[in-house]
Amino acid sequence: MSSAVTYEAGERIARIALDDGKVNAMSLGFFEALGAALDRAERERPGAVIITGRPGVFSAGLDLKLLPTLGAAELRTTLITFARTMLRVFLFPIPTVAAVGGHAIAGGALLMFACDLRVAADTAARLRLNEVAIGLALPSWAILIARSAIPPRWRTEAMLHARSYSPAEAKTRGFVDTVVPPEQLLAAAAEAAAPLAALDPTAYATSKSRLRAMGVKWASELLESEMTGRLPAVKR
Protein backbone atom coordinates (compact mmCIF):
# COMPACT_ATOMS: atom_id res chain seq x y z
CA MET A 1 0.00 0.00 0.00
CA SER A 2 1.31 3.46 -0.91
CA SER A 3 2.33 5.78 1.91
CA ALA A 4 -0.16 8.26 0.41
CA VAL A 5 -3.02 5.91 1.38
CA THR A 6 -2.98 4.41 4.85
CA TYR A 7 -5.32 2.01 6.62
CA GLU A 8 -5.95 2.19 10.34
CA ALA A 9 -7.89 -0.69 11.88
CA GLY A 10 -10.25 0.02 14.76
CA GLU A 11 -12.36 -2.13 17.02
CA ARG A 12 -15.47 -1.54 14.92
CA ILE A 13 -14.56 1.28 12.54
CA ALA A 14 -11.56 1.35 10.18
CA ARG A 15 -10.13 4.48 8.64
CA ILE A 16 -8.61 4.97 5.20
CA ALA A 17 -6.60 8.19 5.05
CA LEU A 18 -5.48 9.88 1.84
CA ASP A 19 -2.42 12.10 2.22
CA ASP A 20 0.16 12.64 -0.52
CA GLY A 21 1.36 15.84 1.15
CA LYS A 22 -0.26 17.92 -1.60
CA VAL A 23 -3.79 17.83 -3.03
CA ASN A 24 -4.37 14.05 -3.11
CA ALA A 25 -4.39 14.08 -6.90
CA MET A 26 -5.62 10.80 -8.36
CA SER A 27 -3.44 8.63 -10.59
CA LEU A 28 -3.13 4.94 -11.38
CA GLY A 29 -0.92 4.52 -8.31
CA PHE A 30 -3.51 6.27 -6.15
CA PHE A 31 -6.24 3.91 -7.34
CA GLU A 32 -4.07 0.85 -6.77
CA ALA A 33 -3.32 1.99 -3.21
CA LEU A 34 -6.95 2.80 -2.47
CA GLY A 35 -7.92 -0.57 -3.91
CA ALA A 36 -5.45 -2.31 -1.60
CA ALA A 37 -6.99 -0.51 1.40
CA LEU A 38 -10.46 -1.57 0.31
CA ASP A 39 -9.20 -5.15 -0.11
CA ARG A 40 -7.96 -5.09 3.48
CA ALA A 41 -11.28 -3.80 4.73
CA GLU A 42 -13.10 -6.61 2.92
CA ARG A 43 -10.74 -9.16 4.50
CA GLU A 44 -10.97 -7.78 8.03
CA ARG A 45 -14.65 -6.82 7.89
CA PRO A 46 -14.93 -3.81 10.22
CA GLY A 47 -18.45 -2.59 10.89
CA ALA A 48 -17.84 0.61 8.92
CA VAL A 49 -15.08 2.45 7.05
CA ILE A 50 -14.25 6.16 7.21
CA ILE A 51 -12.48 7.64 4.17
CA THR A 52 -10.73 10.92 4.89
CA GLY A 53 -8.12 13.23 3.37
CA ARG A 54 -5.45 15.51 4.69
CA PRO A 55 -6.24 18.78 6.50
CA GLY A 56 -7.54 21.24 3.93
CA VAL A 57 -7.88 18.72 1.09
CA PHE A 58 -10.06 15.66 0.63
CA SER A 59 -8.99 15.26 -3.02
CA ALA A 60 -8.61 17.56 -6.00
CA GLY A 61 -9.52 14.72 -8.36
CA LEU A 62 -7.56 13.37 -11.30
CA ASP A 63 -3.98 14.56 -11.69
CA LEU A 64 -4.46 16.88 -14.68
CA LYS A 65 -0.74 17.63 -14.84
CA LEU A 66 0.14 13.96 -15.17
CA LEU A 67 -2.62 12.80 -17.51
CA PRO A 68 -1.53 14.78 -20.62
CA THR A 69 1.93 13.18 -20.36
CA LEU A 70 0.55 9.64 -20.59
CA GLY A 71 0.39 7.57 -23.73
CA ALA A 72 -3.04 6.70 -25.08
CA ALA A 73 -3.05 3.18 -23.61
CA GLU A 74 -1.95 4.28 -20.12
CA LEU A 75 -4.40 7.17 -20.14
CA ARG A 76 -7.24 4.83 -21.05
CA THR A 77 -6.20 2.39 -18.32
CA THR A 78 -6.09 5.22 -15.77
CA LEU A 79 -9.55 6.50 -16.67
CA ILE A 80 -11.09 3.04 -16.65
CA THR A 81 -9.45 2.27 -13.29
CA PHE A 82 -10.76 5.59 -11.97
CA ALA A 83 -14.30 4.64 -12.93
CA ARG A 84 -14.10 1.11 -11.58
CA THR A 85 -12.59 2.30 -8.28
CA MET A 86 -15.34 4.87 -7.71
CA LEU A 87 -18.01 2.30 -8.59
CA ARG A 88 -16.38 -0.14 -6.17
CA VAL A 89 -16.70 2.39 -3.36
CA PHE A 90 -20.30 3.04 -4.43
CA LEU A 91 -21.10 -0.69 -4.14
CA PHE A 92 -18.80 -1.38 -1.21
CA PRO A 93 -20.37 -4.08 1.02
CA ILE A 94 -19.32 -2.30 4.22
CA PRO A 95 -20.88 1.05 5.25
CA THR A 96 -18.72 4.05 4.33
CA VAL A 97 -18.49 7.60 5.68
CA ALA A 98 -16.56 10.38 3.94
CA ALA A 99 -14.83 12.73 6.40
CA VAL A 100 -14.19 15.77 4.22
CA GLY A 101 -11.72 18.15 5.79
CA GLY A 102 -11.12 20.35 2.76
CA HIS A 103 -11.53 20.73 -0.99
CA ALA A 104 -13.34 17.94 -2.83
CA ILE A 105 -13.15 18.70 -6.54
CA ALA A 106 -14.18 16.58 -9.55
CA GLY A 107 -13.01 13.03 -8.75
CA GLY A 108 -12.66 14.04 -5.12
CA ALA A 109 -16.31 15.05 -5.06
CA LEU A 110 -17.25 11.76 -6.72
CA LEU A 111 -15.37 9.79 -4.06
CA MET A 112 -17.25 11.76 -1.42
CA PHE A 113 -20.59 11.09 -3.15
CA ALA A 114 -19.80 7.38 -3.50
CA CYS A 115 -19.76 7.02 0.29
CA ASP A 116 -22.95 6.36 2.26
CA LEU A 117 -22.68 9.47 4.44
CA ARG A 118 -20.70 12.71 4.21
CA VAL A 119 -19.36 14.72 7.15
CA ALA A 120 -17.55 17.95 6.27
CA ALA A 121 -15.42 20.41 8.18
CA ASP A 122 -16.70 23.98 8.34
CA THR A 123 -13.90 25.61 6.37
CA ALA A 124 -13.42 27.76 3.27
CA ALA A 125 -13.11 24.58 1.19
CA ARG A 126 -14.96 24.17 -2.09
CA LEU A 127 -16.96 21.10 -3.09
CA ARG A 128 -17.44 20.95 -6.85
CA LEU A 129 -18.07 18.76 -9.86
CA ASN A 130 -16.16 21.01 -12.24
CA GLU A 131 -16.01 18.74 -15.29
CA VAL A 132 -18.35 20.70 -17.57
CA ALA A 133 -16.55 23.94 -16.67
CA ILE A 134 -13.22 22.52 -17.88
CA GLY A 135 -14.54 20.92 -21.03
CA LEU A 136 -15.18 17.36 -19.90
CA ALA A 137 -18.51 15.57 -20.29
CA LEU A 138 -19.56 13.68 -17.19
CA PRO A 139 -19.64 9.94 -17.94
CA SER A 140 -22.75 7.96 -17.07
CA TRP A 141 -21.03 6.20 -14.15
CA ALA A 142 -20.18 9.57 -12.56
CA ILE A 143 -23.73 10.85 -13.06
CA LEU A 144 -25.05 7.67 -11.41
CA ILE A 145 -22.92 8.24 -8.32
CA ALA A 146 -23.65 11.97 -8.10
CA ARG A 147 -27.42 11.43 -8.54
CA SER A 148 -27.44 9.09 -5.56
CA ALA A 149 -26.21 11.87 -3.26
CA ILE A 150 -27.56 15.09 -4.80
CA PRO A 151 -31.31 15.70 -4.38
CA PRO A 152 -33.18 16.19 -7.69
CA ARG A 153 -33.73 19.92 -7.15
CA TRP A 154 -29.98 20.61 -7.19
CA ARG A 155 -28.70 18.20 -9.85
CA THR A 156 -28.77 20.66 -12.75
CA GLU A 157 -26.75 23.34 -11.00
CA ALA A 158 -24.35 20.85 -9.40
CA MET A 159 -23.67 18.62 -12.41
CA LEU A 160 -24.48 20.66 -15.52
CA HIS A 161 -23.66 24.16 -14.27
CA ALA A 162 -20.56 23.05 -12.31
CA ARG A 163 -21.62 25.07 -9.26
CA SER A 164 -19.07 25.37 -6.47
CA TYR A 165 -20.29 24.99 -2.89
CA SER A 166 -18.99 25.67 0.57
CA PRO A 167 -19.57 22.82 3.05
CA ALA A 168 -22.42 24.81 4.63
CA GLU A 169 -24.06 25.39 1.22
CA ALA A 170 -23.74 21.70 0.40
CA LYS A 171 -25.44 20.82 3.68
CA THR A 172 -28.38 23.12 2.99
CA ARG A 173 -28.83 21.31 -0.33
CA GLY A 174 -28.73 17.91 1.32
CA PHE A 175 -25.62 16.36 -0.19
CA VAL A 176 -23.50 16.81 2.91
CA ASP A 177 -25.08 15.29 6.01
CA THR A 178 -23.20 17.10 8.77
CA VAL A 179 -20.89 20.11 9.02
CA VAL A 180 -18.70 20.48 12.10
CA PRO A 181 -15.67 22.50 13.25
CA PRO A 182 -12.46 21.08 11.70
CA GLU A 183 -11.15 19.77 15.01
CA GLN A 184 -14.32 17.69 15.45
CA LEU A 185 -14.30 16.12 11.97
CA LEU A 186 -13.00 12.64 12.73
CA ALA A 187 -15.00 12.34 15.95
CA ALA A 188 -18.16 13.37 14.09
CA ALA A 189 -17.41 10.88 11.30
CA ALA A 190 -16.96 8.12 13.88
CA GLU A 191 -20.24 9.12 15.51
CA ALA A 192 -21.99 8.93 12.13
CA ALA A 193 -20.37 5.57 11.39
CA ALA A 194 -21.29 3.95 14.74
CA PRO A 195 -24.96 3.16 13.96
CA LEU A 196 -23.95 1.90 10.51
CA ALA A 197 -21.41 -0.43 12.11
CA ALA A 198 -24.21 -1.89 14.23
CA LEU A 199 -26.26 -2.96 11.20
CA ASP A 200 -26.41 -6.62 10.20
CA PRO A 201 -23.48 -6.89 7.75
CA THR A 202 -25.03 -9.50 5.48
CA ALA A 203 -28.38 -7.72 5.25
CA TYR A 204 -26.60 -4.42 4.61
CA ALA A 205 -24.34 -5.77 1.86
CA THR A 206 -27.16 -7.62 0.12
CA SER A 207 -29.56 -4.69 0.28
CA LYS A 208 -26.94 -2.22 -0.95
CA SER A 209 -26.15 -4.46 -3.90
CA ARG A 210 -29.82 -4.79 -4.80
CA LEU A 211 -30.33 -1.04 -4.46
CA ARG A 212 -27.40 -0.06 -6.69
CA ALA A 213 -26.24 -3.01 -8.78
CA MET A 214 -28.66 -2.47 -11.67
CA GLY A 215 -27.52 1.13 -12.13
CA VAL A 216 -23.86 0.13 -11.86
CA LYS A 217 -24.38 -2.60 -14.48
CA TRP A 218 -25.93 -0.04 -16.86
CA ALA A 219 -23.14 2.50 -16.30
CA SER A 220 -20.42 -0.16 -16.59
CA GLU A 221 -21.76 -1.27 -19.96
CA LEU A 222 -21.38 2.31 -21.23
CA LEU A 223 -18.04 2.95 -19.55
CA GLU A 224 -15.63 2.06 -22.34
CA SER A 225 -17.80 3.34 -25.18
CA GLU A 226 -17.92 6.77 -23.49
CA MET A 227 -14.14 6.85 -23.09
CA THR A 228 -12.52 9.38 -25.41
CA GLY A 229 -8.98 8.18 -24.73
CA ARG A 230 -7.79 11.77 -24.44
CA LEU A 231 -8.26 14.87 -22.34
CA PRO A 232 -8.33 18.50 -23.50
CA ALA A 233 -5.70 20.88 -22.23
CA VAL A 234 -7.40 22.22 -19.11
CA LYS A 235 -6.75 24.29 -16.05
CA ARG A 236 -8.48 23.90 -12.70
N, C-alpha and C positions, 0 to 999 in steps of 0.2 A: 504494500500500500504506500502511495506517495506521502511524503511528509506534509504536502499541502492538504491532504484529506486524512483526518485522524478519526479513530473510533474509540469511544470510551464506554465500556460496559458499566451498567448500573444494576442494582438489585431487580428493578422492574422496568427501568427506562434507560435505553442506550442513547448515546449522543454521537452524531456524526458532525464533525466540525470542518469547515472549509476555510483554509487560511494559507494563501500563497505569498503573504506579505505585501500584496498589492491590491488588485481589484477582483480576485478570484475569477479571472478570465477562463473561459471553458475551451479546452482543447481535447484531442484524443487521449492524452495522458490523464487529464482531469476526469474524463468519463471512465477510463479504466480504473482509476483509483476510487471513484465513487462507487463503481460497480463492485469492487472488492469489498468495500465497506458494507454495501447492501448484502453481498453474499454472506458476510460474517453475521449480520443481523439475522438472516434466514436460518443460518446454522444454529445460532445461540438462542433464538426465539425470545427476545425480551417482550414485555407487554406492549411497549410503544417505542418509537424512535423519534428523537428530536434532530432536525437538520438545521444547523446554524452556520453563520459566516464569521468573519472577523469584525471587530468593532468598526462601525462606519460603512461596511460593505457586506452585503449578503452575496451578491455576484453581479458583475456587469455584463454577464452573458458571454457569447462566443468571442474568442480572441480575434478581433477584426484586423489586428496588425499581423497576426500569424497567417490567417486564412489565405490572403492573396499571394503568399509565398509558396503555397502548397501546389503540387501537381494535381491534375484533374482527378486522378484515381484516389489520392490521399484526401483531397477535399471532399470527394463524394463519400468516402469511408467515414470521415469526421462528421459530416452532416447526418448520415444515416445513424451513426452511433449516438449522436446527440438526440435524435428523435427517439430511438429505442430506449435510451437511458431515461428520458423524461417520461415515456409511457410506462416504463418499469416502475418508476416511483408512483405514478398515477394508479397503477394496479397493485402496488406493493401489499402483500398479505398481512402486514403488521401495521397498526395505526401509526400515522406520521404527523408531526407538528413542525411547521417551519418557524424558527425563531429568527426574526429578521431584524438585525441590528443596524442596518444601513441600506444603501442603495440596492435595489433589485430591478435590474434593467434587462429587457429582452429575455434571453434565456434564463437569467436570474429570476425574473418575474414568473416565467413558466415553471421553474423548479418550485418556487413558492406556491403557485397555484396547484401544482401536482400533489401537494401535501393535503392531508385531511383538514387541518386547522392552521391558521396563521396568526402568530403573535408578533407584533412589531414594536420596536422602540420608538418613543416619541422624540424624533430628531428631525433635522432638516433634510433627511434622505428623500430621494425620489423613487417612486415605484412606477414602472412604465413599460408597456409593450411598445417599443419605438420602431418596430419593423417597417411599417408603412411610411413613416417619416424619413427613413433612410433608404427607401427604394426597394424594400424586400416584401414580397407577398407572404402573408402568414400561411403556412401549410395547414392542411386539414387537421393533422394531429395536434398542432399547437392551438388551433381554434377549439378543438374538442376539450383540451385541458382547461383553457381559459374560460370557456362557457360553463364548466362545472363549478367555477368559483365566483364568477362575475354575474350578479343578478341581471335578468334580461334588460331592465331599464337602462343599464350603464354599458352594455356590450358595444354599442356603436361608437361611443366616445372613447372607450378604452381600447378597443381593437382596431377600428377603422380610422379613428381620428388621432390615435397615438397620444392620448391625453396623459400628462404626467401628474402624479398624485403625491401629496405628502401622506405619511402614515395615517394622520387624523382624517384626511379626506377619503382615503381608501376605507377606513372604518365606517364613515358615514354612508358609504355606498355598499357596504356589506361584504367586501371581499378581503378585508382584514377583520379578524374576530375580536382581537384585543389590542389595545395600545397602552404601553406602560412606560415609565421612566427607564432609561437605558440600563441603569444598575439593577433593575428588577426583571430584565428580559428573560434570563434563563430560569429564574424561579417561577415566573409566570408561565413559561412554556412547560415546565415540569408540572405545574398545577393543572394546566390544560390537558396534559398527556395522562395524568393519573386516572381519570375515569375511563379513558380509552383503554388503558392497560388492564383495567378490571373486566373488560368485555370478554366473552367466551372467544378464544382465538380462532377456533374452527368455524364457528358461526359467522364471525367477523370476516374472515378471509373468503368464505364461500359467498356471503352476501355482497361483499365488495366486488368480487369477480362478476357476479350476475348483474350487478348494477352497471358496471362499466365495460365489461368484456366485449359486448356487441359493438359499442362505439369505437373501441380500440381496434377491433378486427376491421371495421370499415376504414378507419384512418390508416391502418397499417397497409391495407391493400392499395391505397393511393400514394403511399409514402414515396416510393421510388419513381413513380410516374410524374410526381410533382417536383422532383429534384432537378434543378437546372444544371448542377455540376459546376456552377461558377457563382461568384458574388460580385456585385458592382463595387466600384471604388467608393467607399462611404466613410463618413466621419460620424462620431457619436454626437 
